[in-house]
Amino acid sequence: MFSENNQISGRQVFRLLTYDFLGMGTLLLPTMLADTAGRDGIFCILAGILSTFLYLKLLRYLLKGMKTSYPDFLKQNCGKICGYVLWGGYFLYFILMASYTAYLFSTLMLNGLVENVSFYLVLLLILLLAFYGMAGGIEGRARVYEILFWFLMIPLFLMLFAACREVKPAYWSPVFMADGKEVLSGSYYVLFCYSMVSIVLFLKEYVADRKKCVGAAEKAVWFSGGVFIALYLILIGLFGVEALAQMKFPAVTMMSRVQVTGGFLKRTDAFMFSIWFFTLYAMLNSMVFYSGNLAEKVIRDCGGYLEGKKRMLPYLILLLLVYGVTVLFYRNQQFLDCVTFLLWKIGTPFVVGVPVLLCLAGERKKHNKKVRVLVLVCFLFGCLFLQGCNVAELEDKAFPVLLNIRDQDDFQNVWLNHEYAGNKEVDYNHLKVVLIERSFLEKEAEVEDMLSMLEQEKEVPWNAYVMTTESCDRLAQTEGELDVLLGNYLEELLENTSGIDQKAYPTLGMLYEERANHLETLYIPFVDIEREQSGAVEDDTEKPQITAYEVWKRGRAAGLVDTDTARAAFFTQNFADDYTLQLAPELYVKVDTASCRVKETKKIGVGGLTEQIVTVTVTGEGGILSGTVSASENPANAEAGNTETNITNTSYEKMTREKEQLLNTRMEDYLNAIAAHALEKEIDITNSYRNLGADNRTWYFKYQNNPAAYEKDIKIQYLIKINWKSE
């Protein structure tokens, strides 16, 4: 049996504080850091962690001389009147933080899980659950959090690990770009998230072994700090700093992005949402608990005494107060901004500064029934199975797998009003492909409006593939001849393409990111109808096929390229598991396990002119699929007057080296020709512009404000070092 002495252990303190740090920090901190310090936000996190550890040293010193509870200690050291004023400051801070947490909690649920439900109802249910948690006392809540800790942290770590495969390290550079003011602002945001560490002073009277209180807080700072660093690096690598700075809840968006499209998309998201349910719920309970603790002491000093069920009366009143303040947040954005400013600019200095001033100046029951914990756990786990759609039955819903966008009027009149376009409610959670007509895709302003609207609506999955065509209606006419729905067919067309990694194909989320980042050159598959061939016989079956690619260069359409150019780009950017190419009329080769290294260099040309060369070094293994190559075809041999007859007198080993040299030279010529032809259209198939911050800071500063000049100034040179297998 658990003891019921209103005391918790050091390990439970660690987990309580970790919940408090991670709840609001993982939701808000990445966007704030990206907006202020950019890529240097990682140093702000490190500075915030170091500052918090120094602050904990001060709290340890303060706790040593504290013989009573922290509120009583304030009265003893500051005088009765000043002590009550400080109580009032802490009380106001706790109530406002509880209200802000409740607002975030409710908003998160409405945006991610329970659409078309009243905000007031969601908020009421959350606060009722908080009231029920209060009835169990601090012990009951601490035990629940202790039990669930690793059930929440392990899925979070697995999700972060799964997101790593999509991270683009080039987005992490360049660093040391923010000035001192921006770094200080970012560090202050981190300190705000860690300002909750000061509540260890209030926890003192509830910790069985008080010497472990500060030690547990230090562990919580280490643990949460590691999560903040990993999360920030992953988010920067996924979205880019410019896009990240404009997101509301980027960590939640990341959870959606790393999932595969399909029937379990929202169910998996609901499971990951539980991380923030528990952390925000824990923080809400903590803030109400400490404000209630102050209210109880005020009643005690006035000669009153609460026992039995009456001890819950202050918490009920406080939760009603929180409800009212949260509703004001929801109804009045100006009031929310004002209170947010108050918390950040006044509240944080207050809760951090009071213990500092004190150092400078001088030196309930767990729960009545076990069923309470059981009901609390069952309710919270029930959140895992909330659907991402409203209360409509499945038979009353339509689940499209393809979204056609023909023009602006079609998009506004059909998609934006889809809930009124029939008897069934449309649910886009199973969408596979967004198909956009090319004539619309080339209209920059209209596409910008469309992407902005789709991103705000949040109904279409971020990882839905984007494709383009001349006529959506023409493709739709072929659906009757397909064995599957057109959307599923187009998805399979991409995912079953031999040798090409799925990450090569743009998704809707990538287009969102490029609206802000303007770094990438993407290749959107262009689909047209071609006749099916069975061997050498062509029949009358017409099926959609990828016949070209629309280049999406730094946030806008830049024209079509053929499939050979796109495949060369995929190969160069290491998106191709293997690469088959034709080096001569009868000579086909295949390159396996290749690795391409792109590097920007300078080259002194004729007359001392400097040329900007993007060098691509290709290593790996390859083999001849069909045809033969003769060493007599080597230009060096031809100049020397050698013939194939002469070669027969050489050693086999030498002949092999010469053939390898010839194949590498031919492959260099092939890729150099494709790259040069693409540069004539101002398209860089190496996508080297996004890497300038990491690879060449000089070029980065030169072109960051003039990206249009980049493709005009560079030249691309391939160096092939393939080990060819014997024929």
N, C-alpha and C positions, 0 to 999 in steps of 0.2 A: 504494500500500500504506500502511496505517496504521503509524505508529511504535509500538514497544512499549517505552516507557520508564517505565511506571507513573505517567504524568502526564496530567492532564486540563486542558481549557481553561476560561477564565472563563465562556464561554457554557454549557458543560456543568455548571459549578458552579451557575449560575442555574437551570438546569432540574432538577438534582438537588434543590436546596433547595425549589423550587416544588412538586415532587412531595411532599416531606416536609411542607410546610405544608398543602397542600390535602387530603392523604389523610385525616388525622384531623380536621382543622379543619372541612371541609365536612360531615362526618358528625355530629360531636358539638357543635360550637360553637353552631349555631342554637338547639338545644333548651336549652342551658345559659344562653344570653343571654336567651331568652324567659322562662325560669324565674326569673331574678334581676332583670334590668333592664327586661324587657318591651319596649315600643316604643323605649325609650331605649337599647336594645342597640346601635343604630347608632353612638351616641356612644362606647360602650365599644370598638367596633372601631377607631374613629378614635384614641382614646386609646392603645390597644394598639399601633397602627401607629407613632404618634409615639414611644412609649416604646422600641420596638424600634429605631427609627432613632437615638435617643440612645445606646442600648446599643451599636449598631454603631460609633458614633464611638469609644467606649471600646475595642472590639475592634481597631479600626484602629490605635489607639495602642499596644496591647499587641503586635500583630503586628510593628510596626516594630522593637521591641527583641528579637524572638525569633529567635535564630540557629539553633536546633535544632528538632526536632519538639516539639509541645506537651507530650506526656508527659515527655520529657527536660527540657524547660523547667521543669516542675513540680518535678522533683527538684532541679534546680540552684538554684531560688529558694526552695524550702521545706524543703530538707534531704531526705536519703534516706528516713528513716522517714516523715516527713510526706508526702513525695511518693508513697510506696507506699500510704499511707492514702487519699490523693486518687485514686490509680489505682483502688483498690478501690471508692470511691464512684462513680466514673464507670462502672466495670465493672458494678456492681449496677444502676445506672440504665439502662444500655444493654440489659442482659438483661431487666429488667422491662418496658421499653418495647417490646422485640422480642416478648416474650410477650403483652403487651396488644394489640399490633398484630396478631399472629397470631390471637388470640382474636376480634378484630373482623373480621378477614378471613374466618375460617371461619364465624362467625355470619352475616355478610352473605351468603355463598354459600349457606348452608343456608336462610336466610329468603327469598332472592330467586330462586335458580336451581335448586339441586339438592336437592329435597325428598326425604325418606325415605332419606337417605344418612347413614351413620355420621359423626358429628363427628370421630372419631379418624382415619377414613380421609381425610376432606377435609383435616384438619390435616397429616397425614403427607405428602400430595401437595404441599401448599403448601410445606412445609419441604424436601422433596426438590428442588423447583424452586428454592428459595432456595440450597440447597447447590450446585446446578448453576450458578447465577449467580455464586456465590463463586469457582468454578473459573476463570471468565473474568477475574477481577480487576476493579479499579475502572474501568479503561479500557473493558472490554467492556460493562459495565453502563451506563456513562455514554454510550457511543455508541448503545446501544439506546434509552435514554431520550431522547436528543437527536433521533433519527430519528422517534420516535413522538410527540413533544411536541405538534405542531400537529394530528396526527391525532386526538388526544384533546381538545385545547382547543377546536378549532373546533366539534365536535359539542356540547360543553358549552355554548358560547356560543349556538349555535342553539337548544338546548333551553331555555336561560334566556330567549331572545327569544320562543320560542313560548309560554312560560308567562306572559309579560307580558300577553297578551290576557285572561287570566282574573284578573288582579290587581285587587283592590278597594282603591283608594287610601284610602278612609275607614278601613280597618283600620290605617293608619299613625298615626292620631291618637287621642287627644292625646299629645303628647310632653312631656318635662320633668316626668314624674310620679314617677320613681324617686328615692329619696333618695341621699345621698352614699355610704352603705355598699353599697347595691345596685349603684351605678355602679362602685365600686371592685372589688366582687366580679366583675362582668362583665368589667371591664378585665383582671383577673387571669387569667380564663379565656382571654382573647385572648392574653395574654402567655405562658400555658402552651403554646398552639399555636405561638407564635413562639420558644419557648425553644430549639427545634432550631437556631436561628441560631448558637448557640455552637459548633456542630460545625465552623464555618469554621476554628476553631483547630486541629482535628484534620486538616482538609483541607489545611492549609498545605503540608505536605510532598508533597502529590500534585498541586498546581496548578503548571502550567508557568510562568505569569506571576503571581507571588504578589501583585503590586500590584492585580490585578483581583479578588482573592478577595472582599474586602469590598464592592467595587462590584457584583459579581454578586449578593451577598446582599441589597444594597439594592434591586436590581431585582426580586429574587424577592419581597421584602416588598411592594413597590409592586404587583406583579402579583397576588399572592395576596390582598392587602388589597382590591383592586378587586373580585375575585371574591367575597370574603366579604361586602362591602357590598351588591353586587347580589343575591347569593343571599339574604341576610337580608331585604332589602326585599321580594323576590319571595315568600319563604316567609311573611312576616307578611301580605302582601297576599292571599295565597292562602288561608291557613288561619286567620288571626287569632292573636293572641298567646297566648290561653288554650289553644287547641288545639295550637299549636306547642310549648308548654311541656310537653305530655304525650306527644309523639311520640318514638320511639326514633331512627329515621333519617329525618327529614323530607325531606332532599334526595332520598333514594331514593323516598319516597312521591310527591314532586313529579314525578319521572320517569314514574311510572305514571299520574298524574292527567292530564298534558298529552297523553297518547296517546289516540287514538280507539279505541273498542271494535272488535274484529274479529280476524281470524286472525293478524295480525302483531304483536299486542300484546306478548306475551312476548319475541318475537324482537327487537323494538325495545328493550325493557327490557334484554335481555341486552347489546345493544350499548352502552347507556348505563352499565350496570354495569361495563363495562371500564375506565371512568375510575377507579373505586375499586380495581379489581384492580391496575392499574399503579401508582397512587399508594401504596396500602398495601404492595404488593410492594416498591416502591422503599424505603419507610421500613423495612420488615422487613430488607431487605438492608443498609441503612445501619447500623442498630443492631447487627446481628451483625458487620458488617465492623469497626466501631470497637471493639467488645468483643474481637474477634479480634486487632485491632492491638495492644491492651493486653496480651493473652495472649502474643503473639509477643515483645513487649519484655521481659516477665517471664522467658520462656524464654531470651532473649538475655542478660539480666543474670545468669542462673544458669549461664551457660556453654554453653548448648545452641544448636543452629543447625538450622533446618528448611529443607530444600531439596527441589526436585522435588515428588513427590506428597505427601511428608510435611508440606508447608506447609498442606495442607488438613485435617490432623488436628485442629488447634484448632477450626476451624469446624464440623467434624462433631460434636465433643464439645459445642460451644456450642449447636448446633441440637438436639441430644438434650436438653440442659438446658432450652432454650426449649420443647421439646415437653412435658416433664414439668411445667413451671410452667403452661403453657397448659391442660393437662388439669386441673390443680388449679383454675384459674379456672373451667373448665366444670363441674366436679363440686362446687365449694364456693363458693356465692355470697358467703358471709361473707369468705372468703379474697380473692376478687376485690375486694370493697368495701374491704378493708384495704389491699391493694396499690394500688388506685386512689387512696385517701387518701394513701398514702405518696408516690406519684408527684406528686400535685398539691400537697401541702402541704410536702413535704420535698425531693423530687427536683428540682422546678423551682427553688426557691430555691438549691439546691446548684449546679446547672449554670450558673445565672445569676450566682450570688454569687461563685464561685471566681475568675473573671476580674476581677471588681470588686476583690476583696481583693488580687489580684496587682498590679493597678495602684496600689492604695493603698500597698502594701508597698514598692514601688520602681519602681520603674518596672516493585508486583508485576507482575506481567506482565499485559498486556491479555487475551490468551487464546492458547492453543497452536494452535487450529484455527479457521478461519472458521465451520465448521459449528456451533460452539457458539452463536454469535449467531443463526444461522439457526434452530436448533432452539428456542432461547429465544423468538424472535419467533413462530414457528409455534405453539408451545404457548400463548402468551398470546393470540394471535389466535383460537386454537381456543375460548377462553372466550367469544368473541362469539357462538358458535353453540350454546351450551348451552341446552337447553330449560328452561322453567319447570316441567316436570312430571317425574315419575320415569321409570324405565326401561320402563314398560309400553308396548307397541306401540299404534299409533293404532287398530287394529281392536279392541283391548281396552278402549277408552275411549269414554265418552259425553260429548258436548259440548252441554249444555243452553244455550239462549239465553234462557230464562225461569225465574225462581225464584219459586214461589208460597209465600207464608207466610200460613197461615190462623189459627193460634193458637200459643200457647207450646208446647203438647204436640206439635203437628205440626212445629214448628221443631226441637225437641230430638230427637224420635224419627226424623224423616226426614232433615233436612239434616245434623245433627251426626253421623249414622251413615250418611251416603250411601255411604261406601266399602264398607259391608256390605250394601247394599240391592239387590244384583243381581250378575250375572256380570261387569259392566263397571265399571271405575273411572270416577268422575265427575270431569270437569275443567271448572271454572267460568271458565276464562280467556276464553271466548267469550261470556259472559253479556251480554245486552243490557239486560234489564229485571228489576227486583225488584218483584213485584206483591204488595202487602200488603192483606189484607182490612181494611176500615175499622173493624170492631168490635175488631180487635186493635190497629190503629194508635192508637186513642184510649186505650189502656191504657198510661199513662206509664211505670210501673215495668217492665212486660214488654217494652216497646219499648226501654227503656234497656238491659236485659239482652241483648236480641237484638243491638242495635248494638254493644255491648261485645264480644260473642262474635264477631260477624262481623269486627270490626276486628282482633281478636287472631288469628283464623284466617288472615286475609289471603288467602283463596282467591277471594273475590268482588272483581272490579275496582272501584276507587273510582268510576270514571266510568260505572257502570251506572245507568240511569235508575230512579227510584222512582215507582211509580204505585199507586193504591189502587182498590178496587172493593168492592161488597157481597158478591160471591161469586166466588171464583176458579174454582170448579167450573162455574158458569154460563158464564163466559167461555170456559172450555176446551171446552165443547160446541160452540162456533161455529168451532173450528179447522178442522173438516172442510170448511166452506164457504169458507175463505180460501185464497188461492193460495200463501200462505207460512206458515211457522210463526208461532204466535201472538206469540212474543217479537219476531220480526222485524217483524211487522205493527204491534205497539205502538210499536216504535222508529221506524218510518216514520211512524206517526201523529203523533209529536212532531216529528221532523225535517223533515217535509214540511208542517207547519202554516204557512199563508201568513202572511208578515209577522212571525213571532215568532222571535227569536234563540234558538238552542239553549241558551244560557247561562241562559235564564229558567227552565228546567225543572230541578228538584232532582235531584241524583245521590246515591248512597250516601255518597260522600265529604263532600258538603255536610251531610248529617245527622250524620256523625261529628263534623265541626267544630263544629256548633251544640250538640252535647252539652257543649262546654266554653265556647264563645264567648257564646251566648245573645244574639245581636245581630240576627239576620236574621228577616224574615218571608218564608217561602217558600210556593209554591203547588204542591201535589202534584196532578197530574191525576187526576180521578176518572173511571173508565171504566165505562160501562154499555152495554147492547145496545139499538140502535135500528134500525128498519127502513130499508133502503136505498131511496133515491128516485132515479128516473131522470126528470129533468125534473119534470113535474107529476104523474107516475104513481108511486104507491107500490107496490113489489112485496113479496114475502114474504121477501126476503133480509135476515137480521139480522146486523149486524156491530158489533163494539165501537166505540164513539165516546166522545170526551171530552165529558161532559155537565155537569161541575162541577169544582171544585177544592177540595181539603182544605187549609186554611190551617195551615202549620207555623210557629208563632210562637215564636221564641226557644227552640227545643228541645222543643216539645210540640204536639200537635194542638189546633187552636182552632176547629174547625167548618168546614162547607162554605160556599162562596160560589159564585154563578153565574158563567158564563163571561164575562159582560159586566164583572163586577167584576174578575175576574182579568186580562182583556185591558186594562182601564183601568190596573191596577197595572203590567202589563208595559210599557205605553206610557209611564207616568209615570217608570218606572225605566230608560227608554231601551233596553228589550229588544225594541221593536217597530220594524221597518223601515218599516212603514206601519200606519195605523189607520183602520179603517172603522167609522162609527157612524151611527145613525139619530137625526136631530135633530127630525123631525116625522113624522107618519104616512106621508107620501109623499116625504120628503126624506132622502136618503142622501148622505153626504160621505165623502171619503177624504183623510187627512192624510199627506203624504210628507215625508221628510227632516226630521222634527221633532226638537227638542231640548228636554228638560225640565230646568229648574234648580230644585232644591228649596232653600228657605231658611227658617230659623226666625226669626220676628220677634215682637215684642210689639205689641199694639194696645190703646189705651185705649178701653174701651167705655162704655156708659151708666153714669152714676154714678161714673165714675173707676175702674171695675174694669179690671184688666189681663187681657187675653186672650192666650193663647199660640197664635199663628197659624203654621201651616206653609204657606208660599206656594210655589206651583208655577207658574213662568213658562214658558209653552210658545211656542216660536217655530218657524217652518218654513213650508211651503207646503202648500196643500190645494186641492181641487176638488170640485165637485158631481157625484156619480155619477148620480143620478136625482132628479126632482122640481125644483121651482123655489122661489125665495124672493123675496118682494116687500118692498121697503123700507117699504111701508105697514104691515108687521107689526111694525116697530120701535116699542117702547113710547113712545119719545120723540116719534115722529111722531103716534101715536094721541092722546097728551095734547095735542098742538098742534092737533088737529082735521084733520090732513093726511089725504089719501086717495090711493089709487093714481093717480087722475086727476091730482092735483096733481103727483105724482112725474113724470109723463110730460112735464111742462113744465120739469123741471130738466135740467141737463146730464147726459150719460151718465157722466161722471167722478164727479160727486157721487153719482149713484145707485149706482155701484159701491162707493164708500166706505161708503155707508149699508148696502149688502148685506153687505159685509165685517164691519162693526160688528155687524150682526144675527147673522151666522153665528158670530162670535166670542162674542157674548153667549150664544147658544143652547148653544154648546159648553161655555162656562163653567158654565152652569146644569146641563148634563148631567153633567159630571164632578164638580161640587160635590155634586150629589145622590147620585151613587154613593159618593163619599168619605164623606159624612155618614151614609149608610146603613151603610157598613162600620164606621165609628167607633161606631155603636150596638152593634155586635158586638165592639167593642174591637179592631178590625183597621185598621191604618194602611196604605193602599195605596201611600203614597209610600215606605214603608220608611225613614223619616227617622231612626228611632232609632239605626241603625248609624252615622249620620253625625254624631252629636252631638259626638263628641270632636274632630272637625275643624271643624265649623260653629258650634257654640254650646257653649263649655266650661261656661257657667253652667248650662244645661240638663243637660249631661253629669253634673256633680257632683250635681245635684238628683235625677236619675233612675237613676244607675248602680246604686244599691242598692235601688231601688224601681221596676223597669221596668214592673210591672203598672199603675202609676198613669199612665203616659205617655199611652196612648190615651184615658184618661178626661179628661185635662186639655187636650188640644190641639184645635184646629179646623183644617180644611184649606181653603185658598182657591186656586182656579185663576185665573190671569191669562193669557188666550189672545191671542196676537199673531201669528196666522196670516195670511199673504198668500194670499188666495184667487184662483185663476185665473178668468178670465172664463168665463161659461157658453157 
